[in-house]
Structures are given as C-alpha cells and as structure tokens.
Amino acid sequence: QVQLVESGGGLVQPGGSLRLSCSASGSIFSFDPMAWYRQAPGKQRELVADISRGGSTNYADSVKGRFIISRDNAKNTVYLQMNNLKPEDTAVYYCNARQRVGIIRDYWGQGTQVTVSS
C-alpha cells in the first residue's frame, strides 16, 4: 500500500546540478530513515545518503560536500540536492523509506535516471 514516487532526474553536464524528490504515500506512520540509493548498469546498488526522522544525515564518501539530503516530515517527502555532478554519478537513483511499526519494513521507489555527460 505504501508507494514512493521519485522525480527530478535528467541529463546534465559535468559540474551541473539536479534536485531529486521522493514523495511517500499510504502510511500514517513516519519513516526512519529515508534514503537515496543509486545503481549503475552492471553494478551493485549503493547507499548515497540517508536522513533520520530527527534530521541526522549520513553521506557516502564519494558525494560528501557535493550532495545534500533533506526531508519534509509533514509531506513525507525526501529530497537530494546534487551539486558539482560528475560522470561517476551517472546511475538510476532510488528512494528508500523504512517503516518502524513494531517490525522493520523497507519501501522503494521505481527509480529515476541521472546522466552526467558532456
């Protein structure tokens, strides 16, 4: 029943910026944490950044100083501001939301393509 919808991907040149959005619906409970993952063709999915209900954040070393994750709890929405993009950032980006209601359940978005190329 929980559904995550991502938007904001696209094609940008190296050094450019994009902002991804992910809106979760179908739950009256908060998600802790919410996160962004990415996966390039033929490679494993990797964690890019996550953010707790209280706003604590974690970033992959490869994106520290360039990406910023944020969330709006009232809207159940998580954002990823991506700056100074590099070709190595090219991947499908997936939103993740973890629900804690006695047990842990993870929900995933359908993915949005980010391509960084000159």
All heavy atoms as an XYZ file, in Angstrom:
907
protein
N       0.815     -1.204      0.000
C       0.000      0.000      0.000
C       0.857      1.266      0.000
O       0.476      2.270     -0.615
C      -0.941      0.003      1.191
C      -1.941      1.136      1.156
C      -2.970      1.016      2.258
O      -2.721      1.495      3.367
N      -4.094      0.397      1.948
N       1.990      1.206      0.682
C       2.904      2.340      0.681
C       3.516      2.471     -0.705
O       3.958      1.489     -1.302
C       3.995      2.181      1.740
C       5.038      3.287      1.589
C       3.391      2.218      3.134
N       3.545      3.687     -1.214
C       4.080      3.959     -2.534
C       5.021      5.156     -2.477
O       4.701      6.174     -1.858
C       2.969      4.227     -3.538
C       3.450      4.372     -4.967
C       2.310      4.523     -5.948
O       1.263      5.090     -5.631
N       2.502      4.016     -7.156
N       6.185      5.025     -3.130
C       7.160      6.095     -3.219
C       7.310      6.501     -4.676
O       7.533      5.652     -5.543
C       8.522      5.651     -2.670
C       8.758      5.719     -1.158
C       7.763      4.865     -0.397
C      10.187      5.286     -0.834
N       7.193      7.789     -4.950
C       7.276      8.307     -6.304
C       8.418      9.312     -6.387
O       8.421     10.312     -5.673
C       5.957      8.967     -6.744
C       6.095      9.519     -8.155
C       4.815      7.966     -6.675
N       9.381      9.037     -7.285
C      10.551      9.879     -7.457
C      10.409     10.764     -8.690
O       9.736     10.410     -9.654
C      11.808      9.019     -7.604
C      12.072      8.105     -6.422
C      12.377      6.692     -6.853
O      11.760      6.225     -7.837
O      13.226      6.047     -6.216
N      11.098     11.899     -8.657
C      11.126     12.795     -9.800
C      12.389     13.646     -9.739
O      13.037     13.726     -8.698
C       9.884     13.684     -9.844
O       9.830     14.530     -8.710
N      12.722     14.283    -10.853
C      13.824     15.233    -10.881
C      15.065     14.782    -11.622
O      16.005     15.567    -11.775
N      15.101     13.539    -12.085
C      16.260     13.069    -12.818
C      16.343     13.690    -14.199
O      15.415     14.350    -14.669
N      17.477     13.476    -14.862
C      17.660     14.014    -16.194
C      19.100     13.973    -16.631
O      19.950     13.335    -16.002
N      19.382     14.664    -17.735
C      20.717     14.741    -18.316
C      21.333     16.099    -18.008
O      20.721     17.139    -18.288
C      20.647     14.532    -19.829
C      21.932     14.746    -20.618
C      22.987     13.723    -20.215
C      21.644     14.669    -22.109
N      22.532     16.088    -17.432
C      23.242     17.324    -17.119
C      24.709     17.183    -17.487
O      25.239     16.081    -17.580
C      23.126     17.709    -15.632
C      21.675     17.987    -15.257
C      23.700     16.613    -14.748
N      25.367     18.320    -17.697
C      26.797     18.330    -17.959
C      27.585     18.255    -16.659
O      27.069     18.626    -15.597
C      27.180     19.592    -18.731
C      26.590     19.666    -20.118
C      27.057     20.886    -20.878
O      27.556     21.849    -20.291
N      26.909     20.864    -22.188
N      28.821     17.766    -16.718
C      29.651     17.771    -15.515
C      29.706     19.163    -14.898
O      29.840     20.163    -15.598
C      31.017     17.329    -16.022
C      30.700     16.496    -17.222
C      29.507     17.161    -17.865
N      29.601     19.202    -13.570
C      29.574     20.467    -12.863
C      28.187     21.028    -12.648
O      28.024     21.990    -11.884
N      27.197     20.440    -13.283
C      25.827     20.892    -13.144
C      25.168     20.382    -11.882
O      25.774     19.672    -11.079
N      23.896     20.737    -11.719
C      23.143     20.379    -10.521
C      21.774     19.822    -10.875
O      21.194     20.160    -11.906
C      22.953     21.598     -9.614
O      24.189     22.101     -9.144
N      21.262     18.975    -10.005
C      19.912     18.451    -10.091
C      19.363     18.308     -8.685
O      20.118     18.122     -7.732
C      19.864     17.081    -10.768
C      20.032     16.988    -12.281
C      20.122     15.522    -12.695
C      18.875     17.671    -12.996
N      18.043     18.372     -8.553
C      17.398     18.093     -7.284
C      16.366     16.992     -7.471
O      15.429     17.142     -8.259
C      16.719     19.325     -6.695
C      16.286     19.109     -5.243
C      15.680     20.337     -4.611
N      14.261     20.464     -4.893
C      13.346     20.829     -3.993
N      13.722     21.115     -2.741
N      12.074     20.936     -4.337
N      16.540     15.900     -6.741
C      15.611     14.793     -6.771
C      14.593     14.920     -5.646
O      14.923     15.385     -4.554
C      16.344     13.460     -6.623
C      17.482     13.181     -7.604
C      18.050     11.786     -7.354
C      17.013     13.322     -9.045
N      13.377     14.490     -5.921
C      12.319     14.491     -4.917
C      11.695     13.109     -4.842
O      11.606     12.400     -5.836
C      11.233     15.513     -5.266
O      11.744     16.818     -5.294
N      11.250     12.734     -3.659
C      10.574     11.466     -3.456
C       9.461     11.667     -2.448
O       9.722     12.054     -1.302
C      11.551     10.398     -2.965
S      10.780      8.842     -2.479
N       8.240     11.399     -2.869
C       7.077     11.569     -2.017
C       6.483     10.205     -1.673
O       6.200      9.406     -2.564
C       6.033     12.439     -2.709
O       4.913     12.638     -1.875
N       6.293      9.952     -0.387
C       5.735      8.695      0.092
C       4.279      8.882      0.479
O       3.907      9.885      1.089
C       6.529      8.175      1.279
N       3.458      7.893      0.150
C       2.042      7.942      0.487
C       1.589      6.575      0.978
O       2.269      5.566      0.790
C       1.203      8.371     -0.717
O       1.312      7.426     -1.772
N       0.428      6.542      1.606
C      -0.160      5.285      2.029
C       0.176      4.840      3.435
O      -0.125      3.705      3.806
N       0.795      5.717      4.227
C       1.148      5.383      5.599
C       0.867      6.561      6.512
O       1.152      7.704      6.159
C       2.611      4.975      5.710
O       2.963      4.721      7.057
N       0.339      6.264      7.693
C       0.127      7.306      8.689
C       1.300      7.383      9.652
O       1.313      8.230     10.545
C      -1.179      7.084      9.475
C      -1.116      5.775     10.275
C      -2.367      7.094      8.539
C      -2.293      5.569     11.205
N       2.279      6.522      9.473
C       3.455      6.487     10.331
C       4.632      7.170      9.655
O       4.725      7.215      8.428
C       3.822      5.039     10.673
C       2.723      4.273     11.336
C       1.953      3.370     10.627
C       2.455      4.456     12.680
C       0.933      2.661     11.236
C       1.431      3.755     13.311
C       0.672      2.857     12.586
N       5.539      7.683     10.456
C       6.743      8.310      9.948
C       7.753      7.256      9.506
O       7.716      6.111      9.951
C       7.372      9.206     11.017
O       6.513     10.267     11.371
N       8.640      7.663      8.592
C       9.696      6.792      8.116
C      11.022      7.208      8.749
O      11.343      8.394      8.824
C       9.806      6.857      6.598
C       8.561      6.430      5.885
C       7.691      7.368      5.356
C       8.261      5.086      5.744
C       6.544      6.976      4.699
C       7.113      4.679      5.089
C       6.252      5.623      4.571
N      11.793      6.212      9.181
C      13.064      6.479      9.837
C      14.044      5.346      9.557
O      13.894      4.256     10.113
C      12.847      6.641     11.347
C      14.089      7.138     12.069
O      15.041      7.582     11.394
O      14.098      7.091     13.321
N      15.076      5.585      8.725
C      15.296      6.824      7.979
C      14.639      6.813      6.608
O      13.989      5.843      6.234
C      16.822      6.840      7.819
C      17.146      5.388      7.624
C      16.190      4.644      8.539
N      14.835      7.880      5.879
C      14.592      7.906      4.447
C      15.953      8.059      3.780
O      16.867      8.645      4.361
C      13.665      9.050      4.053
C      12.298      8.961      4.705
S      11.099     10.192      4.109
C      10.610      9.434      2.542
N      16.098      7.529      2.578
C      17.420      7.453      1.973
C      17.350      7.482      0.455
O      16.296      7.253     -0.147
C      18.133      6.174      2.430
N      18.504      7.760     -0.135
C      18.701      7.654     -1.568
C      19.797      6.640     -1.852
O      20.876      6.705     -1.245
C      19.075      8.996     -2.198
C      17.944      9.964     -2.240
C      17.670     10.946     -1.353
C      16.930     10.036     -3.252
N      16.545     11.637     -1.738
C      16.074     11.098     -2.896
C      16.671      9.311     -4.410
C      14.959     11.448     -3.675
C      15.567      9.659     -5.177
C      14.729     10.724     -4.798
N      19.515      5.715     -2.747
C      20.479      4.761     -3.260
C      20.653      5.008     -4.753
O      19.834      5.670     -5.392
C      20.011      3.321     -3.038
C      20.035      2.850     -1.597
C      19.085      3.282     -0.684
C      21.009      1.945     -1.170
C      19.105      2.840      0.627
C      21.030      1.493      0.136
C      20.074      1.941      1.027
O      20.093      1.493      2.328
N      21.713      4.459     -5.321
C      21.890      4.537     -6.760
C      22.509      3.250     -7.284
O      23.200      2.542     -6.558
C      22.747      5.741     -7.163
C      24.196      5.671     -6.720
C      24.901      6.979     -7.039
N      26.301      6.962     -6.651
C      27.102      8.009     -6.700
N      26.634      9.186     -7.132
N      28.379      7.900     -6.340
N      22.242      2.964     -8.552
C      22.757      1.764     -9.178
C      23.064      2.033    -10.646
O      22.181      2.436    -11.402
C      21.758      0.611     -9.059
C      22.280     -0.719     -9.565
C      21.363     -1.872     -9.217
O      20.176     -1.686     -8.965
N      21.912     -3.075     -9.192
N      24.307      1.809    -11.031
C      24.724      1.913    -12.417
C      24.588      0.548    -13.081
O      24.627     -0.488    -12.399
C      26.162      2.410    -12.505
N      24.426      0.500    -14.414
C      24.291     -0.787    -15.108
C      25.456     -1.718    -14.806
O      26.616     -1.325    -14.883
C      24.267     -0.391    -16.584
C      23.727      0.998    -16.584
C      24.304      1.632    -15.344
N      25.141     -2.953    -14.438
C      26.159     -3.937    -14.152
C      26.837     -3.793    -12.806
O      27.767     -4.553    -12.508
N      26.396     -2.852    -11.995
C      26.997     -2.626    -10.692
C      25.970     -2.814     -9.584
O      24.767     -2.804     -9.827
C      27.607     -1.230    -10.613
C      28.715     -0.974    -11.612
C      29.307      0.408    -11.441
C      30.429      0.658    -12.424
N      31.007      2.014    -12.265
N      26.462     -2.983     -8.374
C      25.588     -3.152     -7.223
C      25.008     -1.816     -6.773
O      25.607     -0.758     -6.957
C      26.341     -3.807     -6.066
C      26.752     -5.253     -6.320
C      27.373     -5.894     -5.103
O      28.093     -5.247     -4.344
N      27.085     -7.169     -4.913
N      23.842     -1.890     -6.177
C      23.216     -0.702     -5.614
C      24.004     -0.225     -4.397
O      24.434     -1.028     -3.570
C      21.773     -1.016     -5.232
C      20.991      0.154     -4.676
C      19.517     -0.174     -4.616
N      19.274     -1.451     -3.989
C      18.098     -2.066     -3.954
N      17.040     -1.501     -4.527
N      17.970     -3.233     -3.360
N      24.184      1.081     -4.275
C      24.943      1.633     -3.172
C      24.177      2.767     -2.503
O      23.408      3.488     -3.145
C      26.307      2.149     -3.650
C      26.224      3.288     -4.656
C      27.579      3.833     -5.053
O      28.582      3.469     -4.405
O      27.646      4.617     -6.016
N      24.413      2.918     -1.215
C      23.797      3.997     -0.454
C      24.479      5.313     -0.781
O      25.702      5.416     -0.725
C      23.895      3.710      1.042
C      23.374      4.807      1.978
C      21.864      4.964      1.838
C      23.745      4.489      3.422
N      23.687      6.319     -1.099
C      24.203      7.654     -1.377
C      24.116      8.528     -0.129
O      25.090      9.175      0.261
C      23.438      8.316     -2.536
C      23.935      9.735     -2.768
C      23.574      7.482     -3.801
N      22.942      8.563      0.487
C      22.727      9.379      1.671
C      21.460      8.935      2.372
O      20.547      8.392      1.740
C      22.626     10.863      1.308
N      21.391      9.157      3.672
C      20.156      8.918      4.397
C      19.935     10.013      5.431
O      20.856     10.748      5.778
C      20.093      7.519      5.033
C      21.158      7.260      6.086
O      21.563      8.190      6.805
O      21.578      6.088      6.203
N      18.707     10.098      5.899
C      18.344     11.129      6.872
C      17.308     10.562      7.827
O      16.313      9.967      7.409
C      17.839     12.406      6.168
C      17.488     13.490      7.193
C      16.657     12.103      5.251
C      17.277     14.861      6.564
N      17.528     10.738      9.114
C      16.636     10.203     10.130
C      15.417     11.095     10.312
O      15.334     12.202      9.767
C      17.375     10.063     11.464
O      17.618     11.339     12.038
N      14.467     10.598     11.084
C      13.274     11.379     11.399
C      13.637     12.710     12.050
O      12.993     13.729     11.811
C      12.357     10.569     12.320
C      11.079     11.275     12.732
C      10.136     11.449     11.549
N       8.819     11.916     11.953
C       8.502     13.185     12.206
N       9.432     14.134     12.104
N       7.264     13.509     12.554
N      14.690     12.697     12.875
C      15.133     13.894     13.557
C      16.065     14.780     12.767
O      16.440     15.859     13.243
N      16.474     14.347     11.569
C      17.290     15.179     10.712
C      18.771     14.846     10.664
O      19.526     15.546      9.982
N      19.200     13.800     11.354
C      20.600     13.389     11.270
C      20.876     12.787      9.897
O      20.066     12.033      9.374
C      20.934     12.375     12.359
O      20.764     12.936     13.642
N      22.043     13.087      9.336
C      22.356     12.666      7.973
C      23.640     11.861      7.902
O      24.533     11.993      8.741
C      22.484     13.873      7.039
O      23.518     14.746      7.526
C      21.169     14.642      6.975
N      23.728     11.033      6.878
C      24.927     10.290      6.531
C      25.106     10.360      5.022
O      24.127     10.323      4.274
C      24.822      8.826      6.966
C      24.773      8.656      8.461
O      25.754      8.891      9.152
N      23.609      8.255      8.972
N      26.364     10.433      4.586
C      26.667     10.519      3.165
C      27.765      9.537      2.789
O      28.688      9.287      3.566
C      27.134     11.916      2.784
C      26.102     12.990      2.952
C      26.011     13.716      4.126
C      25.215     13.284      1.921
C      25.057     14.710      4.285
C      24.261     14.280      2.070
C      24.182     14.987      3.250
O      23.235     15.975      3.397
N      27.658      9.008      1.582
C      28.766      8.249      1.034
C      29.957      9.178      0.833
O      29.787     10.353      0.511
C      28.368      7.606     -0.294
N      31.162      8.656      1.018
C      32.355      9.482      0.875
C      32.433     10.143     -0.498
O      32.919     11.272     -0.628
C      33.611      8.647      1.111
C      33.794      8.269      2.563
O      33.204      8.927      3.442
O      34.545      7.312      2.831
N      31.945      9.472     -1.511
C      32.053      9.971     -2.872
C      31.195     11.199     -3.143
O      31.419     11.899     -4.132
C      31.683      8.868     -3.866
O      30.358      8.413     -3.656
N      30.217     11.481     -2.275
C      29.320     12.616     -2.510
C      29.393     13.669     -1.422
O      28.732     14.711     -1.539
C      27.857     12.153     -2.677
C      27.747     11.082     -3.751
C      27.284     11.659     -1.355
N      30.176     13.452     -0.392
C      30.298     14.427      0.686
C      30.788     15.763      0.154
O      31.720     15.827     -0.635
C      31.254     13.914      1.763
C      30.685     12.809      2.630
C      31.683     12.369      3.690
C      31.098     11.277      4.573
N      32.075     10.797      5.577
N      30.133     16.821      0.596
C      30.483     18.152      0.151
C      29.817     18.568     -1.137
O      29.890     19.743     -1.513
N      29.170     17.627     -1.831
C      28.518     17.935     -3.098
C      27.005     17.740     -3.041
O      26.251     18.488     -3.660
C      29.078     17.064     -4.223
C      30.566     17.265     -4.466
C      31.028     16.543     -5.725
N      30.851     15.098     -5.625
C      30.100     14.381     -6.456
N      29.445     14.973     -7.451
N      30.007     13.061     -6.300
N      26.550     16.731     -2.301
C      25.126     16.414     -2.213
C      24.584     16.810     -0.843
O      25.297     16.755      0.165
C      24.884     14.915     -2.411
C      25.144     14.401     -3.797
C      25.748     15.176     -4.766
C      24.770     13.102     -4.119
C      25.992     14.689     -6.038
C      24.997     12.600     -5.384
C      25.612     13.396     -6.345
N      23.311     17.166     -0.811
C      22.628     17.490      0.442
C      21.281     16.779      0.463
O      20.476     16.948     -0.449
C      22.415     19.001      0.611
C      23.747     19.748      0.587
C      21.666     19.284      1.916
C      23.604     21.256      0.556
N      21.036     15.994      1.511
C      19.759     15.324      1.678
C      18.926     16.090      2.700
O      19.451     16.593      3.697
C      19.933     13.848      2.093
C      18.597     13.100      2.042
C      20.571     13.725      3.470
C      18.738     11.584      2.203
N      17.633     16.186      2.459
C      16.732     16.864      3.380
C      15.365     16.197      3.313
O      15.104     15.382      2.425
C      16.628     18.356      3.050
O      16.110     18.549      1.747
N      14.496     16.537      4.261
C      13.162     15.944      4.260
C      12.142     16.907      4.836
O      12.465     17.790      5.636
C      13.140     14.621      5.041
C      13.427     14.754      6.531
C      13.583     13.381      7.180
N      12.310     12.672      7.267
C      12.181     11.394      7.635
N      13.269     10.676      7.919
N      10.982     10.834      7.700
N      10.911     16.712      4.426
C       9.771     17.446      4.939
C       8.842     16.404      5.540
O       8.136     15.702      4.817
C       9.079     18.228      3.821
C       7.944     19.094      4.315
O       7.337     18.769      5.349
O       7.651     20.115      3.659
N       8.838     16.295      6.851
C       8.072     15.241      7.516
C       6.563     15.417      7.331
O       5.826     14.438      7.269
C       8.419     15.201      9.000
C       9.825     14.698      9.261
O      10.360     13.898      8.481
N      10.432     15.156     10.342
N       6.101     16.651      7.273
C       4.679     16.901      7.082
C       4.193     16.391      5.731
O       3.038     15.990      5.592
C       4.375     18.389      7.224
N       5.078     16.404      4.733
C       4.731     15.949      3.392
C       5.223     14.541      3.089
O       4.976     14.027      1.995
C       5.301     16.902      2.344
C       4.746     18.315      2.409
C       5.373     19.184      1.330
C       4.801     20.590      1.351
N       5.421     21.448      0.311
N       5.926     13.921      4.034
C       6.536     12.608      3.803
C       7.358     12.604      2.520
O       7.260     11.693      1.690
C       5.478     11.512      3.757
C       5.273     10.834      5.102
O       6.068     11.000      6.028
N       4.204     10.063      5.218
N       8.173     13.622      2.374
C       8.968     13.803      1.176
C      10.440     13.965      1.537
O      10.779     14.647      2.508
C       8.492     15.032      0.389
O       7.124     14.849      0.010
C       9.326     15.235     -0.861
N      11.303     13.331      0.749
C      12.735     13.448      0.921
C      13.329     13.999     -0.368
O      12.853     13.697     -1.465
C      13.378     12.096      1.303
C      13.187     11.060      0.201
C      14.853     12.272      1.639
N      14.368     14.828     -0.230
C      14.998     15.478     -1.364
C      16.491     15.154     -1.398
O      17.106     14.865     -0.373
C      14.838     16.993     -1.284
C      13.418     17.460     -1.113
C      12.888     17.678      0.163
C      12.602     17.682     -2.214
C      11.580     18.105      0.326
C      11.293     18.108     -2.053
C      10.789     18.322     -0.786
O       9.494     18.747     -0.625
N      17.057     15.229     -2.582
C      18.501     15.112     -2.730
C      18.972     16.198     -3.682
O      18.705     16.131     -4.888
C      18.902     13.735     -3.261
C      20.408     13.479     -3.332
C      21.000     13.411     -1.921
C      20.717     12.198     -4.093
N      19.641     17.206     -3.128
C      20.232     18.259     -3.929
C      21.627     17.806     -4.349
O      22.479     17.557     -3.494
C      20.314     19.561     -3.142
C      20.984     20.705     -3.891
C      20.191     21.157     -5.090
O      18.981     21.352     -4.998
N      20.851     21.320     -6.221
N      21.864     17.700     -5.639
C      23.121     17.205     -6.172
C      23.832     18.340     -6.902
O      23.318     18.856     -7.900
C      22.893     16.023     -7.113
C      22.136     14.866     -6.464
S      21.974     13.433     -7.565
C      20.881     14.141     -8.815
N      24.999     18.715     -6.402
C      25.785     19.789     -6.982
C      27.122     19.265     -7.493
O      27.590     18.214     -7.062
C      26.033     20.890     -5.945
C      24.765     21.496     -5.414
O      23.855     21.830     -6.173
N      24.691     21.658     -4.089
N      27.728     20.031     -8.397
C      29.023     19.660     -8.969
C      29.022     18.205     -9.422
O      29.907     17.418     -9.074
C      30.141     19.912     -7.955
C      31.521     19.809     -8.567
O      31.693     19.996     -9.775
N      32.515     19.508     -7.740
N      28.043     17.855    -10.214
C      27.890     16.470    -10.652
C      29.053     16.016    -11.528
O      29.606     16.790    -12.312
C      26.575     16.307    -11.401
C      25.344     16.259    -10.493
C      24.090     16.582    -11.272
C      25.234     14.889     -9.833
N      29.398     14.747    -11.380
C      30.484     14.125    -12.112
C      29.949     12.957    -12.933
O      28.911     12.390    -12.602
C      31.555     13.615    -11.147
C      32.127     14.678    -10.230
C      33.113     14.069     -9.248
C      33.701     15.127     -8.335
N      34.678     14.543     -7.374
N      30.653     12.570    -14.007
C      30.211     11.401    -14.783
C      30.030     10.147    -13.929
O      29.148      9.328    -14.225
C      31.336     11.225    -15.808
C      31.865     12.600    -16.008
C      31.794     13.244    -14.642
N      30.825     10.015    -12.879
C      30.722      8.866    -11.991
C      29.407      8.830    -11.217
O      29.068      7.802    -10.623
C      31.886      8.850    -10.988
C      33.256      8.937    -11.630
C      33.740     10.366    -11.741
O      33.428     11.009    -12.769
O      34.431     10.832    -10.811
N      28.666      9.932    -11.197
C      27.372      9.980    -10.527
C      26.252      9.402    -11.385
O      25.123      9.256    -10.903
C      27.012     11.416    -10.151
C      27.990     12.015     -9.153
O      28.382     11.316     -8.202
O      28.352     13.201     -9.329
N      26.543      9.101    -12.641
C      25.532      8.557    -13.541
C      25.010      7.226    -13.014
O      25.780      6.293    -12.774
C      26.097      8.368    -14.948
O      26.455      9.642    -15.491
C      25.072      7.705    -15.863
N      23.692      7.135    -12.829
C      23.073      5.936    -12.279
C      21.563      6.142    -12.220
O      21.060      7.246    -12.443
C      23.608      5.642    -10.876
N      20.858      5.069    -11.910
C      19.459      5.175    -11.534
C      19.411      5.392    -10.032
O      20.009      4.631     -9.273
C      18.657      3.920    -11.925
C      17.214      4.037    -11.441
C      18.696      3.710    -13.433
N      18.715      6.424     -9.619
C      18.623      6.766     -8.210
C      17.285      6.293     -7.654
O      16.230      6.566     -8.233
C      18.777      8.276     -8.013
C      20.206      8.735     -8.142
C      20.857      8.700     -9.370
C      20.923      9.171     -7.026
C      22.184      9.091     -9.490
C      22.241      9.571     -7.136
C      22.868      9.529     -8.370
O      24.181      9.924     -8.487
N      17.351      5.594     -6.517
C      16.171      5.012     -5.897
C      15.934      5.604     -4.518
O      16.856      5.718     -3.711
C      16.325      3.501     -5.741
C      16.410      2.738     -7.038
C      17.643      2.459     -7.616
C      15.260      2.287     -7.677
C      17.729      1.754     -8.802
C      15.343      1.586     -8.858
C      16.576      1.316     -9.418
O      16.660      0.613    -10.592
N      14.708      5.942     -4.250
C      14.295      6.404     -2.935
C      13.961      5.209     -2.054
O      13.374      4.231     -2.520
C      13.079      7.322     -3.076
S      12.413      7.948     -1.530
N      14.330      5.291     -0.799
C      14.032      4.243      0.175
C      13.429      4.858      1.430
O      13.877      5.908      1.892
C      15.306      3.474      0.535
C      15.119      2.546      1.717
O      15.327      2.930      2.871
N      14.712      1.315      1.440
N      12.421      4.200      1.971
C      11.798      4.640      3.220
C      11.615      3.443      4.130
O      11.061      2.425      3.712
C      10.458      5.315      2.944
N      12.085      3.566      5.360
C      11.998      2.482      6.327
C      10.897      2.787      7.330
O      10.906      3.836      7.989
C      13.331      2.290      7.031
C      13.313      1.251      8.133
C      14.708      0.784      8.471
N      15.244     -0.070      7.427
C      16.408     -0.714      7.516
N      17.169     -0.583      8.591
N      16.811     -1.470      6.503
N       9.965      1.853      7.453
C       8.842      1.998      8.366
C       9.090      1.152      9.604
O       9.451     -0.022      9.504
C       7.542      1.575      7.687
C       6.295      1.842      8.505
C       5.038      1.451      7.748
O       4.992      0.423      7.098
N       4.022      2.284      7.842
N       8.899      1.754     10.766
C       9.100      1.062     12.035
C       7.788      1.055     12.815
O       7.429      2.044     13.452
C      10.193      1.740     12.842
C      11.539      1.813     12.110
C      12.562      2.594     12.916
N      13.807      2.767     12.179
C      14.837      1.929     12.239
N      14.771      0.848     13.008
N      15.939      2.167     11.542
N       7.078     -0.061     12.738
C       5.814     -0.225     13.456
C       5.868     -1.573     14.165
O       5.139     -2.504     13.829
C       4.597     -0.147     12.522
C       3.313     -0.057     13.340
C       4.712      1.032     11.578
N       6.752     -1.689     15.130
C       6.992     -2.953     15.802
C       8.012     -3.802     15.061
O       8.900     -4.403     15.673
N       7.890     -3.859     13.743
C       8.852     -4.525     12.879
C       9.350     -3.529     11.839
O       8.752     -2.466     11.657
C       8.262     -5.766     12.185
C       7.079     -5.372     11.305
C       7.841     -6.797     13.222
C       6.532     -6.504     10.460
N      10.434     -3.885     11.160
C      11.028     -3.007     10.160
C      10.607     -3.452      8.767
O      10.732     -4.623      8.406
C      12.557     -3.012     10.273
C      12.984     -2.457     11.633
C      13.182     -2.211      9.140
C      14.470     -2.541     11.889
N      10.135     -2.504      7.968
C       9.761     -2.757      6.586
C      10.312     -1.659      5.691
O      10.167     -0.475      6.005
C       8.241     -2.856      6.438
C       7.670     -4.162      6.965
C       6.167     -4.204      6.853
N       5.529     -3.381      7.874
C       4.237     -3.422      8.167
N       3.438     -4.253      7.507
N       3.733     -2.647      9.106
N      10.944     -2.055      4.595
C      11.528     -1.118      3.636
C      10.662     -0.993      2.395
O      10.152     -1.986      1.868
C      12.928     -1.570      3.221
C      13.977     -1.259      4.264
O      13.920     -0.157      4.848
O      14.849     -2.112      4.497
N      10.530      0.234      1.906
C       9.793      0.508      0.681
C      10.701      1.247     -0.290
O      11.552      2.040      0.115
C       8.539      1.335      0.974
C       7.580      0.628      1.899
C       7.627      0.844      3.270
C       6.642     -0.274      1.403
C       6.756      0.182      4.126
C       5.774     -0.936      2.250
C       5.836     -0.702      3.611
O       4.973     -1.362      4.449
N      10.505      0.987     -1.592
C      11.369      1.522     -2.632
C      10.585      2.215     -3.730
O       9.481      1.798     -4.094
C      12.188      0.393     -3.274
C      13.136     -0.262     -2.322
C      12.901     -1.322     -1.510
C      14.499      0.116     -2.089
N      14.015     -1.633     -0.781
C      15.006     -0.772     -1.113
C      15.324      1.115     -2.614
C      16.322     -0.686     -0.656
C      16.623      1.200     -2.155
C      17.112      0.299     -1.188
N      11.169      3.272     -4.258
C      10.611      3.920     -5.428
C      10.997      3.190     -6.697
O      11.771      2.232     -6.679
N      10.464      3.648     -7.821
C      10.706      2.983     -9.103
C      12.039      3.359     -9.734
O      12.488      2.690    -10.668
C       9.567      3.300    -10.082
C       9.674      4.647    -10.791
C       9.415      5.832     -9.889
O       8.885      5.699     -8.785
N       9.797      7.019    -10.346
N      12.661      4.404     -9.247
C      13.942      4.851     -9.757
C      13.819      5.987    -10.751
O      12.859      6.061    -11.517
N      14.803      6.882    -10.737
C      14.863      7.974    -11.696
C      16.288      8.076    -12.237
O      17.254      8.013    -11.482
C      14.406      9.305    -11.057
O      14.397     10.335    -12.045
C      15.312      9.721     -9.904
N      16.418      8.213    -13.553
C      17.719      8.192    -14.209
C      18.415      9.542    -14.092
O      17.827     10.588    -14.384
C      17.567      7.826    -15.684
C      18.879      7.846    -16.473
C      19.795      6.709    -16.110
O      19.359      5.559    -16.036
N      21.063      7.016    -15.864
N      19.672      9.503    -13.676
C      20.537     10.677    -13.671
C      21.730     10.377    -14.567
O      22.447      9.406    -14.341
C      21.019     11.029    -12.255
C      22.069     12.133    -12.305
C      19.844     11.445    -11.385
N      21.922     11.195    -15.587
C      23.032     11.017    -16.516
C      23.870     12.286    -16.541
O      23.352     13.374    -16.802
C      22.532     10.693    -17.930
O      21.727      9.515    -17.904
C      23.706     10.471    -18.872
N      25.160     12.140    -16.271
C      26.096     13.265    -16.270
C      27.093     13.034    -17.400
O      27.912     12.117    -17.333
C      26.823     13.396    -14.929
C      27.693     14.642    -14.922
C      25.822     13.428    -13.779
N      27.012     13.851    -18.427
C      27.834     13.648    -19.610
C      28.029     14.958    -20.363
O      27.137     15.805    -20.404
C      27.191     12.616    -20.539
O      27.941     12.454    -21.731
N      29.200     15.109    -20.964
C      29.492     16.258    -21.798
C      29.277     15.951    -23.269
O      29.388     16.814    -24.120
C      30.936     16.727    -21.578
O      31.854     15.693    -21.890
